[in-house]
């Protein structure tokens, strides 16, 4: 795999992941805020992904 193929692969995978997350934003509040004993709530995951993407995009 060359660098262009790697970049295209990462772009495709990231774009698909972000599309998959879109439906999570409309979940019921009880589902969004439920936090298991171990791990993050869906709300925390969405915040993390959103902030990571914000700073990643601003970095470039």
GIRARA-V772855 format. One record per residue. N is the residue number from 1. RES is the residue in three letters. SS is DSSP state (@ for helix, = for strand, . for the rest). D_FIRST is the distance of its C-alpha to the first C-alpha in whole Angstrom. Layout:
BEGIN
N&RES&SS&D_FIRST / N&RES&SS&D_FIRST
END
This chain:
BEGIN
1&UNK&.&0 / 2&UNK&.&4 / 3&UNK&@&7 / 4&UNK&@&8 / 5&UNK&@&6 / 6&UNK&@&6 / 7&UNK&@&10 / 8&UNK&@&11 / 9&UNK&@&10 / 10&UNK&@&12 / 11&UNK&@&15 / 12&UNK&@&15 / 13&UNK&@&15 / 14&UNK&@&18 / 15&UNK&@&20 / 16&UNK&@&20 / 17&UNK&@&22 / 18&UNK&@&24 / 19&UNK&@&25 / 20&UNK&@&26 / 21&UNK&@&28 / 22&UNK&@&30 / 23&UNK&@&32 / 24&UNK&@&33 / 25&UNK&@&35 / 26&UNK&@&38 / 27&UNK&.&38 / 28&UNK&.&42 / 29&UNK&@&43 / 30&UNK&@&44 / 31&UNK&@&40 / 32&UNK&@&39 / 33&UNK&@&41 / 34&UNK&.&41 / 35&UNK&.&40 / 36&UNK&.&39 / 37&UNK&.&41 / 38&UNK&.&37 / 39&UNK&.&35 / 40&UNK&.&35 / 41&UNK&.&36 / 42&UNK&@&34 / 43&UNK&@&36 / 44&UNK&@&34 / 45&UNK&@&31 / 46&UNK&@&31 / 47&UNK&@&33 / 48&UNK&@&30 / 49&UNK&@&27 / 50&UNK&@&29 / 51&UNK&@&30 / 52&UNK&@&26 / 53&UNK&@&25 / 54&UNK&@&28 / 55&UNK&@&27 / 56&UNK&@&24 / 57&UNK&@&24 / 58&UNK&@&27 / 59&UNK&@&25 / 60&UNK&.&23
END
